[in-house]
């Protein structure tokens, strides 16, 4: 099966104190048009506060144009949420798969 989208990696930075519980971070991506995409990640840098989320090709195919990104997690049993930040995601300019080998 051929895909026309690239696996997407998104890095976000928040105050590292919110990551003290070292739990799962839930990343929500809401395009201006279309359904939201949710990604779970535990890939965090506790010293810098950088959260890395990896999306599949299927997930990234749903994200074109203006997309709002927000992180959610838990600290001391209470839920926290980052501010929602808008980013612009464009379609791939090459719509074919480039082999890995």
Helices and strands as residue ranges (DSSP letters): E 8-13, G 16-19, E 25-31, E 37-41, E 44-45, E 50-55, H 57-60, E 65-75, E 78-81, E 85-89
